[in-house]
């Protein structure tokens, strides 16, 4: 009996020890933690409110690392362009639209593996929907069609969802005429802190930017918010000659200095450019009432 007990104890003890270790050991996190991003996220519009709600003022290129080509296109832009039927229902691109809208996020899960194969988003403004693929698929070739939402793939880096987007249609990085080309690539970071979600967007554009442009926006989880439908119909609001497109020829836009004059900002600084974004730039300016012409 003693020998039998000893044998049984010898067999059972290791299994019992493993069981105890499993009960008492902490649960180790996965190599890439997947934070739940599902739900309706409400934009916090008090952040950068003048740009996100009423819209940026003409000539306000502050904080934008634009090159002369981008500045020329922005100077030629006319707000009446938005009255054209072709523009009235034109969507914001994915790198700009989330900043101006509440957004719903949900997952597409593979039934067999229970792994997330894609994130889906629906924006309240213009009802734009986007897919962020999580299955390691490659991006399409350069000649593939471009869209307002682009082609996005994501991966978890710790508790941050990092998204890479290509194949975007030409659009804007600020809706006062500052352009963003179809050659741009975008990297985003979705970071959740409790009921807050921060979206960090980094735009790289070899055509119009001299260095990456970075901005962030915050959202609050709101289980009670219901996103309504967003029907859009074009309306002819003003009479204009057939084929007429509102614009300003180079050197003729007389409104470009109004923003700087109104807010007491040196006109040179309001013209944007990477150099103006850093503290050292103030030493190159003569602080005081703007005197430079808007076209310099």
C-alpha positions, 0 to 999 in steps of 0.5 A: 500500500505504501509503495502504491501510494508513493507511486500515485503521489509521484504521478499526481504531484507534478500535475497538482504543482502545475495546477497550482502554478496556473492558479497563482501565476499572473496572466501574461499580456499578449505580445500585441494587446488588442484594446477594444475600440468598438463604440460611438466616439464623439469628437471634442470640438473645443479642441481647435474649434475655429478650424473644425466647426466654422472653418479656417480663415482665408490665408491661415496657413499657420503650423503647416509645413507647406512648400511654395506650390501648396501656398500658390494653390491655396492663394488661388482658392475661392470659397465659392468653389464649395457652391459648385454641385460637384463640391457640395456632396464631396466627402472629406478624405479619411485623413481629414474627415475623422477630425470633423465628425463623430465616428462609430468603430466596430470589428469584423471577426473571423468565426473560426479563429475569432481574430480581428480581420478588419476594423470598420468605421462610419463617420456621421459627417457625410456617412463615409465608411472605411475599412482598416485591414488587419490580416497582413495583406499588402497594399495595392500597386501604385496604379490601383484606383484611389479613393476618398478613404484610401487603402488602410492596413493596421497593426497593434503596437503594444496598446496602440493601433497603428494604421498605414493608408495609401491610395488617397484621392487628392484633397486638402489638409486644411479646408481653406485651399491648402492642398494634399496630393494623391501621392501622400501617405498617412500613418495614424495612431489610435490610442485609448485612455479609458473612455477617451480615444486619441487619434494622431494623424501624420501626413507625408506628401512629397508634392506639397509638404517639406516634412510630415504634418502631425495633428491629433484629435480627441474623442469621448465614448458615448453609448447614447449617441445615435448616428443619423442618416446623412442624405446629400443632394446638390443644389444650384445656389448661385447663377454663374456662366456655364463651366465657370469655376471660382478662383483667384489668379496669382497675385489677385487675392486681396483677402490673404492678409486679413487673417494676419491683420485681424489677429495681430500675426506677422504676415510672414508667419501666417504664410506657413512653411516648416521654418515658421513652426519652430521657436527659433523663427521668432528671432527672424521676425520683427515683432509688431504690426504686420507690414509684409504683403500677402503675396511674399 
